[in-house]
Amino acid sequence: MIVNNKAFKAVMYALLAFLVIACVMPFWLLFVSSLTSETALAQNGYNFVFTEVSTAAYEYLWGVRNSILRAYGMSILITAIGVSCNVVLTVLFAYPLSRRDLPGRRVISFFLFFTMLFNGGFVPTYMVYTQIFHFKDSLAGMIVPYLLMNAFYVMMMRTYISTNVPNEVNEAAKIDGATEVQCLLRIVLPMSKPIIATIALMSLIAYWNNWTNGIYFLTTRTDLYGIQNYLTSVMNNATFLQTHSMGAVNFKIPNVSVRMAIAVIAVVPVLMMYPFFQKSFVKGITLGSVKG
């Protein structure tokens, strides 16, 4: 058998090692650059080894640590509410679509898929959210627009339930007196943990990395900024100060390195959360993939 061939195993291990290194090296470059002095970055560019270690970027961010912690808190709040609502809405939409006896199932599925191909455009969407729903300068403006529910997640959940939750189990539960809600809560959800974890992780990343909602819908309420929006403003301030500073002061204000430090601060929570979702994520993305 080819799988028992030592040469084949050696090649596969070498390939996997290469892929691991390829995934880790960008993060290492990011970390090294954040701890490199501004002068060294300007003269030598980015490097995988430390040339001139400097903590100026992190010292600059430490000076605004209270605001950063507040922004972290807002991001955690927005992400927690958004992910919870996203998962609940996705389950409530996908479960009926997974039932073959649902009236108008094909029509509803068509309209769901249609939203993945076409939308009303940015300006009409913005006007609806701000003038009809009044989401401008509110917490809802950071949660609802563009992120609250994703048609692709619904299709993944529908496919997973249809292929991995036998309809006979639901029918047996109904014979025993279970209602539709009880079937969903006691049978479908426990058997759908991998796809739920997958959707939760993808939604978490989307909410955590989102900064466009803050730009579009927050004009005066900067206190509602998440970590991405706040660190963007910090980076812009650093760029402004460096551009308008004169003489030796110009070299004391980090610019490039502070961008790297900002990226490190923003990506750490996601890296810490991913190992807890990894097993379910791989299984859910495999079994819940859209088959047509």
C-alpha positions in Angstrom: 0.0 0.0 0.0 1.2 3.5 -0.8 0.2 4.8 2.6 2.7 2.4 4.2 5.6 3.5 2.0 8.2 5.3 4.1 9.2 7.6 1.2 5.5 8.7 0.8 5.2 9.4 4.5 8.4 11.4 4.5 7.2 13.5 1.6 3.8 14.1 3.3 5.5 15.1 6.6 7.8 17.4 4.8 4.8 19.0 2.9 2.8 19.4 6.1 5.9 20.9 7.8 6.2 23.4 4.9 2.5 24.3 5.2 2.8 24.8 9.0 5.8 27.1 8.5 4.0 29.0 5.7 1.1 29.6 8.1 3.2 30.6 11.1 5.8 32.8 9.4 3.4 35.8 8.6 2.5 36.0 12.3 6.2 35.8 13.3 7.0 38.6 10.8 4.2 40.6 12.2 5.4 40.1 15.8 9.1 40.9 14.9 8.1 44.0 13.0 6.1 45.3 16.0 9.2 45.0 18.1 11.6 46.6 15.6 12.6 50.2 15.8 11.1 52.7 13.3 14.6 53.5 12.0 15.5 49.9 11.3 12.2 49.3 9.5 12.8 52.4 7.3 16.4 51.4 6.5 16.2 47.6 6.2 12.5 46.9 5.6 10.7 44.0 7.2 12.8 41.1 8.5 12.2 37.7 10.0 15.0 38.3 12.6 15.3 41.0 15.2 17.7 43.7 14.0 17.1 46.6 16.4 14.6 45.8 19.2 12.4 48.6 20.3 9.2 48.6 22.3 8.3 52.2 21.2 5.1 50.9 19.4 3.8 49.1 22.5 4.7 52.1 24.7 2.8 54.3 22.4 -0.3 52.0 22.7 0.3 51.7 26.5 -0.2 55.4 26.7 -3.8 54.9 25.6 -4.4 51.6 27.3 -7.6 52.7 29.1 -9.2 53.6 25.8 -8.0 50.3 24.3 -9.4 48.3 27.1 -12.8 50.1 26.7 -12.7 49.3 23.0 -11.9 45.7 23.8 -14.9 45.6 26.0 -17.1 47.0 23.3 -15.8 44.5 20.8 -16.5 41.7 23.2 -20.0 42.9 23.8 -20.8 43.5 20.1 -19.3 40.1 19.2 -21.1 38.2 21.9 -24.5 39.7 21.0 -23.9 39.5 17.3 -22.7 35.8 17.3 -25.6 34.8 19.6 -28.2 36.4 17.4 -26.5 35.1 14.2 -26.6 31.5 15.4 -30.2 31.7 16.7 -31.5 33.3 13.5 -29.5 30.9 11.3 -30.9 27.8 13.2 -34.5 29.2 13.1 -34.2 29.8 9.3 -32.3 26.6 8.4 -34.3 24.1 10.4 -37.7 24.7 8.6 -35.9 24.7 5.2 -34.4 21.3 6.1 -37.9 19.8 6.4 -39.1 18.4 3.1 -42.8 18.9 4.0 -42.4 22.7 4.4 -44.9 24.4 2.1 -43.1 26.7 -0.4 -39.7 25.3 0.6 -38.2 25.7 -2.9 -39.4 29.2 -3.3 -38.0 30.3 0.1 -34.7 28.6 -0.8 -34.6 30.5 -4.1 -35.1 33.9 -2.4 -32.4 33.0 0.1 -30.0 32.1 -2.6 -31.0 35.2 -4.6 -29.7 37.4 -1.8 -26.2 35.9 -2.3 -26.2 37.1 -5.9 -27.9 40.5 -5.8 -28.4 43.3 -3.3 -29.9 46.7 -3.2 -26.5 48.5 -3.3 -24.7 50.4 -0.6 -26.5 53.7 -0.8 -30.1 52.3 -0.6 -29.0 49.9 2.2 -27.4 52.8 4.1 -30.5 54.9 3.8 -32.7 52.1 5.0 -30.6 51.5 8.1 -30.2 55.1 9.0 -33.5 56.7 7.9 -36.0 53.9 8.5 -34.4 51.8 11.3 -32.4 54.7 12.8 -29.3 52.6 13.5 -26.9 55.6 13.2 -24.8 56.3 16.3 -26.3 53.3 18.1 -25.1 49.9 19.3 -27.5 48.3 16.8 -25.5 49.9 14.0 -22.5 47.8 15.0 -24.5 44.6 15.2 -27.3 44.5 12.6 -26.0 45.8 9.2 -24.3 43.2 7.0 -23.5 40.8 9.8 -26.7 39.7 11.6 -27.4 36.8 9.3 -25.6 35.3 6.3 -27.4 33.3 3.6 -24.4 31.0 3.2 -24.5 30.1 6.8 -28.2 29.2 6.5 -27.5 27.0 3.5 -24.7 25.2 5.4 -26.9 24.6 8.4 -29.8 23.4 6.2 -27.5 21.0 4.3 -26.0 19.7 7.6 -29.4 19.0 9.2 -30.8 17.4 6.0 -27.9 15.0 5.7 -26.9 14.3 9.3 -30.1 14.4 11.3 -32.3 11.5 10.1 -35.9 12.4 9.6 -37.0 9.2 11.2 -35.6 10.4 14.6 -37.9 13.4 14.4 -40.9 11.3 13.4 -40.2 8.9 16.3 -40.1 11.8 18.7 -43.4 13.2 17.4 -45.0 9.8 17.9 -43.9 10.0 21.5 -45.6 13.4 21.8 -42.8 15.8 21.1 -43.6 19.1 19.6 -41.7 20.8 16.7 -39.9 23.0 19.2 -38.9 20.1 21.4 -37.6 18.2 18.3 -35.4 21.2 17.5 -34.1 21.8 21.0 -33.6 18.2 22.1 -32.7 16.3 18.9 -31.6 18.6 16.1 -29.4 21.1 18.1 -27.5 18.4 20.1 -26.8 16.6 16.8 -25.7 19.8 15.1 -23.0 21.0 17.4 -20.2 20.8 14.8 -22.0 23.1 12.3 -23.2 25.4 15.1 -19.6 25.8 16.3 -18.5 26.4 12.7 -21.0 29.1 12.1 -20.3 30.7 15.5 -16.5 30.8 14.8 -17.0 32.3 11.3 -19.5 34.8 12.7 -17.1 35.6 15.6 -14.3 36.4 13.2 -16.6 38.6 11.0 -17.8 40.6 14.0 -14.3 40.9 15.6 -12.6 42.0 12.4 -15.5 44.3 11.2 -14.6 48.0 11.1 -16.8 49.2 8.3 -19.9 49.5 10.4 -18.1 51.8 12.8 -17.1 54.1 9.9 -20.5 54.1 8.2 -22.8 54.3 11.2 -20.8 55.9 14.0 -20.2 59.6 13.5 -20.4 61.2 17.0 -20.6 58.1 19.3 -16.9 57.2 19.2 -17.5 55.6 22.6 -19.1 52.8 20.8 -16.0 52.0 18.8 -14.8 48.5 18.8 -11.1 47.5 18.9 -10.7 47.6 15.2 -12.2 51.1 14.8 -10.3 52.5 17.8 -6.9 51.1 16.7 -7.6 52.5 13.2 -8.0 55.9 14.8 -4.8 55.4 16.9 -2.9 54.5 13.7 -4.2 57.5 11.9 -3.2 59.8 14.8 0.3 58.3 14.8 0.6 58.9 11.1 -0.7 62.5 11.5 1.8 63.2 14.4 4.7 61.8 12.5 3.8 63.7 9.3 3.5 67.0 11.1 6.3 66.7 13.6 9.7 68.3 13.0 13.3 67.4 13.8 14.2 64.7 16.3 10.6 64.4 17.6 9.7 62.8 14.2 11.8 59.7 15.0 10.2 59.2 18.4 6.7 58.7 17.1 6.2 55.2 15.7 4.3 54.7 12.5 5.1 51.5 10.7 5.8 49.5 13.9 2.7 50.7 15.6 0.6 49.3 12.7 2.2 45.9 13.3 1.6 46.2 17.1 -2.0 47.1 16.4 -2.4 44.0 14.2 -0.9 41.9 17.0 -3.3 43.3 19.6 -6.3 42.8 17.3 -5.4 39.2 16.2 -4.5 37.7 19.6 -8.1 37.1 20.8 -9.0 35.2 17.6 -5.9 33.1 17.9 -6.8 32.2 21.5 -10.3 31.3 20.6 -9.6 29.2 17.5 -8.2 26.1 19.2 -11.4 25.6 21.1 -13.4 25.6 17.9 -10.9 23.7 15.7 -12.2 20.2 16.0 -15.9 21.2 15.5 -14.9 23.7 12.8 -13.2 21.1 10.6 -16.0 18.6 11.0 -18.8 21.1 10.5 -17.3 22.7 7.4 -16.8 19.3 5.9 -20.2 17.8 6.6 -22.1 21.1 6.2 -20.7 22.0 2.8 -23.2 22.9 0.2 -24.0 20.0 -2.1 -26.4 21.8 -4.4 
